[in-house]
Amino acid sequence: MRPRRLAVAVVLLLLISLAACTKQNTSGTTPANVPSGPPIAVAMVTHGQAFDPFWALVRKGAEAAASQFNVKLAYQSPSTTDPQARPR
């Protein structure tokens, strides 16, 4: 009898977790927790060059999130990855 109760409990936990993970249709809407006050200023400084595909994608995502969440983003990246050529 005990293994059956355990199996029922596991199935119930799986069903509850599945229901909690269902996709909500929120495409095209603004997030509910967008602040209504003045924008927050955030500086994002990376070590990768802006023309690098990875960092270009990071910048694009950061700018998209900043526009959604009322954030003023200042993005900065080096023009070169050569440590000797960087200003000191």
N, C-alpha and C positions, 0 to 999 in steps of 0.2 A: 504494500500500500504506500509506503514511503517514497519509492522511486516514481510512482505515478504523480504524487503531489509535487515532487521536484520537477518533473517534466511539464506539468501544467504551469508551474511558476515560471519556468524558463520560456515557455511559449507566450505567456502573458507579458513578460518583460520584453520579448522580441516584438510583439505587436505594439506595445506602447512606444518603444523606441522607433519603430517604423512610422508610426503616426506622427511622432515628433519631428521626423526628418523629411516629411513630405514637402515638395516644392510649393512655395507660395507664389502666386502670380503677382509680382511687383514690378514687372518691367515697365519702364516709362514713367514711373512715379518717383517723387522725391522722398528721401528717407524721412521717417517720422521724427527723428531726433535732431533735425537741422536747427542750429541755434539761430535765434532771430536778432541777436544783438550785432555789434560791430564784428567784422571778421578777425580771426586770430591770425597772427603772422607766424609763419613757419619757414625756417631756412633749411634747405636740403642741400648738403654738400657731399658730392660723391668723389670717389677716387678714380673713376673711369671716365674716359673721354665721351663727349656728347654724341659723336658720330658712331660709337660702338653700338651694334644692334641691341645688346642687352640693356645698356644704360639709356638708350633712346626709348625703349619700352618702359623702363622704370620711370622715366620723366613723364611720358605720356599718361601712365597710370596715376602718378602723383598729381598731375595737373587736372585730370578728370575727377579725382577724389576731392581735390581742393575746391573745384567749382561746385561740387555737390554739397559739401559740408561748410560752406561759407568761410573758407580759409584763404588767406593771401600767401601764396607760395613763392619763395625766392629760391630758384634752383641754380646751383653753381657746380661746374665741373671743370677740371683742368683742360687746357688746350693741348697738352702733351703728357705722355706717361713717362717721359725721361726725367728722372729725379735731378740730373745735373742741369737740365735746361729750365727748371722751375725757378721762379724768383724766390729769394729768401727773405 
